[in-house]
């Protein structure tokens, strides 16, 4: 029904025949509709279609509370927030209710009193799905009052008795009644606070100090946790673990295509009308491969993981340096080159944790990762044997100088000065744009060097390739 025709009183709501469903029933109904229509559960989530998503769908169809278990940067929070898409556009609540109460079955004494006094004239409000989601990062300073509730001293000071239910100030979980509540990094929640969640998870009611009240809450409780904290440090109490119906293990992208898809979707973009950005496929693959190699490197702490945020930030740094060059050289086309890759070192340095290494060795480790990524991608595109004509020309005494500040036209001249080089460049489909040709030339030269077919000398901020 449209917002204009929605019932505005309890009487009108009854006459409309509207039926209130629990959060889990509502999400289950909407998920079933999505599956029937062939619509995806999430938009913008890559690589989970055959692994995480089926498990999550089963958990929702089973009406289970869920804990997402995975390293940082695996879209846990994004998926949890995305669950709100399974909620209805709007649901009716008692107007002015602190806990989004069902007009048919109020759970607080204040709302029950209002219904007794106002009857079918009780005002009904409609809230959207955005107001039905709550989230809290578990930190050591969280209290029971924050999550569940506490006696409000101001209400007591106003003259109410301590035994009066109206003196209670409700916490975040209670205020997310009829919605989804997420606790991020659950293991960091103090054990005494975890105990306070047991009743909410199982009996679905609120217990605050010595109050004899039963207040059934309708909440889907979701949590996220890092495997290192969850299994090794053992800071989630066993009874609380037992109350979560589904434990879903997330993972990093399992192929380059998914990593690239995330990079392209999540990187910061700006409306620069003065510049045209073109990123060759091989440069995207190199950025993704750097992260993938880091996830397998013995020099990188694998318990901490290497987030997809590393790929995103590296991609942004690469584009930034290419833009900076275009601005300085007064070129319109922004195309990243191999010589831009050193500028991702400061970015990735803050995204990974290294195993115990000597001071100053971190940069060398990252440089090896970059080189490994370049040679791996180069060997997907070329067979070194096919470039023997180019190598022969260098053996005859040709030298080629490149840098991240060299104008693109210089690379075009270099390409035409080497017999057969333009055919190799053409395999990368750079078109006629000098900036794209420049990127392709550097990629081929660096690939030949890393395959030990060319020597490379660094002179200041420039690199010189020779036979």
Secondary structure, 3 states (H helix, E strand, C coil): CCHHHCCCEHHHHHHHCCCCCCHHHHHHHHHHHHHHHCCCCCCCCCCCCCCHHHHHHHHHHHCCCEEEECCCCCCHHHHHHHHHHHCCCEEEEECCCCCCCCCCCCCCHHHHHHHHHHHHHCEEEEEEHHHHEEEEECCCCCCHHHHCEEECHHHHHCCCCCCCHHHEEECHHHHCCCEEEEEECHHHCCHHHHHHCHHHHHCCCCCCCCCCCCCCCCEEEEEEECHHHHHHHCCCCHHHHHHCCEEEECCCCCCHHHHHHHHHHHCCCCCCCCCEECCCHHHHHHHHHHHHHHCCCCCECCCCCCCHHHHHHHHHHHHHHHHHHHHHHCCCEECCCHHHHHHHHHHHHCCCCECCCCCCCHHHHHHHHHHHHHHHHHHHHCCHHHHHHHHHHHHCCCEEEEECCCCHHHHHHHHHHCCCHHHHHHCCCCCCCHHHHHHHHHHHHHHHHHCCCCEEEEECCEEEEEC
